[in-house]
Every structure is written in structure tokens, then in C-alpha cells.
Amino acid sequence: MRNTLQIRKKLLEQLGGLPEPRVQNEEWLYLLGEETRNSISIEGYFVSEKELEDVLLKGRTETRDEKVAFNYFRTALFLYGLAYENYKTGEFTFNEALIRQTNKGVTDGHGDYRKGDIVITGAKIKPPPGFYVKDWIKLYIDWTLENLENLDIEKLVAKQHVLFESIHPFEDGNGRTGRILTNYLLISKGFTPVIIKGDDKSRKEYIKALEEAEEPLREILQSKPGKKRLNITMEEMNSKRLETLIKEALIRSMDRVLISKLEKELELKVIPSYEVAKKLGYSPDSIRELIRRGYFIAVKRGKSWYTHHSLDVRSVNSLENIRYKINP
């Protein structure tokens, strides 16, 4: 998927950039709904698409799972609105107040750092003692800010996510808080949010990616926080598995927004991938594999992939290229 993400970002900017995160926007509503349902399911809370729709329409909840979903959706929408303003103004806000408010939102009232020790069930890492949490969070913020422009976006968000989840600064809601913060960073840089799937297989892949990357943090988190040692450890961190997971998810969400904009701006009509395969001389299996690798901008509708012969990013890197391929 070399360069395919940056090509998508360039095309999105040529189409006017990231749309404002509002529930009135159909694509944003879909992305926020899917993110909410998948993110909370990673932690064992489940709502169907219809249940979430009803909760948002009524503005009240009847079950614990519905309440968790409602809190997540509402918090994400607010944070992503702030991130969008970062993106539009070129300014950037990332501090303790924002982190604590995010946790307060998803947990419906916590937001204070834990004071005692905590055990993450089934995890190999032991988060730092409570009296070091505030200092570790300050280092987490500093590291993220200092590397915001230095690293590829998928590497930045992967590494900061591993660090945050390893610190585990709150009594509850750390995973939900960390995933919203990850998307806050992405949106602030003009990317769409990622949806980490919550089905059993995807959850196991996500946990495995976190465990693989966190390994060099396991020792230093039990000692007094130090910036120099953290920087060395973050350099050593092997986050490639998580970066790949994030990049694949990012391509899927970017494509959803891109195709929506292309359909409106260029009146491009996507068609089932097997029809594109036939036009280009590929087999149906080959086109699906090319979509999986991110070589075609594509969107899944129902059980089928939809794309267009003009959306092969290996031969297209501008809006003019797409326009020409549609009407040569």
C-alpha cells in the first residue's frame, strides 16, 4: 500500500478536504455509528445498528450497553468537532484537559486519573503505579506533540495509542478514550477516523498488535518517568502490525468519503467490482485482492465491493486524472 494513503489524502484535499463531522452528513453518520458500535464491542458492550439509531433518535437509553454507546457517540462527535477546527485553522490543541474530558464523556462522569495500581485482565503489561500516572501522561502528550510532524501518520497514531493504553491512566474507559484520541489526531491532520473492528477475529488481531508493540514499555513503566528513556523506547517499539491495521482501516474510511465526494462533484458512478474487473481484464478474485491492498478506491455496499476503472491509485494521483479517465 506504498503511497496509496497520501494519494487519497491529496485527492480529498482537491475535493475540498475533509467534510465537517456532523450527523446531518450521511457518510459521517455512518462512520460515527460504525466506530461507536465496534469500539465499545471491543470492551464487551453490544448494540445493533437499529438500537443505536433508536437511542440517538430518542436521546435516552434503557440498558447499560445503550448508555455506553450513547456516551461514546456523543463524546466522539464533540471531540471530532474540535479536531475539525484544528484541521481548518491549522492550530492544534492536545492537553490533559482534553484527555480527561474525553474519559469523562465516555464513562459518564469519571475523568480523574487513577490513584492506585491497576491490572489489565489478560494483558502482559503492568501499567505504572498510580502516583506516576500524571507524569507519564505529560510525557505521552509531549511525545505526541513533538512527533506530530516527524512521523508518517499511521506510525504516529499507532505508537501514541500503544503508549496511552500501556499507561492506562483511568479506572475505566481507557480503551474507548484512547481510540477517540487516536481519531482526534487523525481528523486534526485532515484524515478520516479509523474503525477498529470489534468482531472476535479483529479484536484478537488488535490485541496482538498492541501486545507486540508494548513490549519495550513493560520495564520502563515501572520506573520513574523519564523523557530521554521514553524517547529511546519509542524508537525501539515495533508497531508495524498496528500500523498496518490502522492504515487498512484508514483507507477504507477515506474511500467512503472520497467516493461520496466523487459521486457528487464528478457525477462518477461506481459499479460492482466484477464489472470493473471485466472492463480491465482482471478476474473477480484479482480485483478483490487489489481492493484489499488499497490499489483501488472502493466502497463496500451490502456484500459487494463497488469501484470504477478510473480509481486505480497506481495510475491516478490527481482529480484531473480521474476526470480524464471518466471522459477521455
Beta strands, then each sheet from edge to edge (+ up, - down):
strand 1: 271-272
strand 2: 299-301
strand 3: 304-307
sheet 1: 1+ 3- 2+
end
